[in-house]
């Protein structure tokens, strides 16, 4: 495990580090499975209707492509 935030330590100073075990199965600690993590990362983005077909225009500023006409 790594700290949630970097420790604020001064250079050229000695520190005593204490390691304490934590019961990961306690009722206070929620163990997330992969589906919980994915759910936290998902969301929606407001975008123009032609976002998929014109993604180069919106990402890189290229001119919009003309729609293909199937005859």
FENNOR-V738650 format. One record per residue. RES is the residue in one small letter. PSI is psi in degrees with one decimal (none if undefined). OMEGA is omega in whole degrees, 0 to 359 (999 if undefined). Layout:
res=RES psi=PSI omega=OMEGA
res=RES psi=PSI omega=OMEGA
This chain:
res=x psi=150.3 omega=176
res=x psi=155.3 omega=178
res=x psi=149.5 omega=177
res=x psi=-34.8 omega=177
res=x psi=150.7 omega=180
res=x psi=140.5 omega=179
res=x psi=145.6 omega=180
res=x psi=88.8 omega=184
res=x psi=144.7 omega=179
res=x psi=146.9 omega=177
res=x psi=149.7 omega=176
res=x psi=33.8 omega=177
res=x psi=139.2 omega=180
res=x psi=142.8 omega=180
res=x psi=151.2 omega=172
res=x psi=124.0 omega=181
res=x psi=127.1 omega=179
res=x psi=129.6 omega=179
res=x psi=124.2 omega=182
res=x psi=130.9 omega=179
res=x psi=149.5 omega=180
res=x psi=134.6 omega=179
res=x psi=108.3 omega=183
res=x psi=-9.0 omega=179
res=x psi=12.5 omega=180
res=x psi=159.4 omega=182
res=x psi=-20.4 omega=180
res=x psi=-25.1 omega=183
res=x psi=123.1 omega=179
res=x psi=123.9 omega=177
res=x psi=115.5 omega=182
res=x psi=139.0 omega=174
res=x psi=178.6 omega=185
res=x psi=-32.8 omega=181
res=x psi=-36.3 omega=176
res=x psi=-41.6 omega=179
res=x psi=-46.4 omega=179
res=x psi=-39.4 omega=179
res=x psi=-37.5 omega=178
res=x psi=-26.6 omega=183
res=x psi=-12.9 omega=184
res=x psi=160.2 omega=179
res=x psi=-170.2 omega=178
res=x psi=156.8 omega=179
res=x psi=131.1 omega=174
res=x psi=123.1 omega=183
res=x psi=160.2 omega=177
res=x psi=157.8 omega=182
res=x psi=-30.8 omega=182
res=x psi=23.1 omega=182
res=x psi=-46.6 omega=184
res=x psi=-44.7 omega=184
res=x psi=-20.4 omega=183
res=x psi=30.4 omega=185
res=x psi=-35.1 omega=178
res=x psi=-37.8 omega=178
res=x psi=-46.8 omega=184
res=x psi=-31.2 omega=181
res=x psi=-41.8 omega=189
res=x psi=-4.5 omega=179
res=x psi=14.5 omega=178
res=x psi=158.4 omega=178
res=x psi=149.6 omega=178
res=x psi=141.2 omega=178
res=x psi=147.3 omega=176
res=x psi=140.8 omega=179
res=x psi=142.7 omega=178
res=x psi=137.0 omega=179
res=x psi=118.8 omega=179
res=x psi=119.4 omega=180
res=x psi=none omega=999
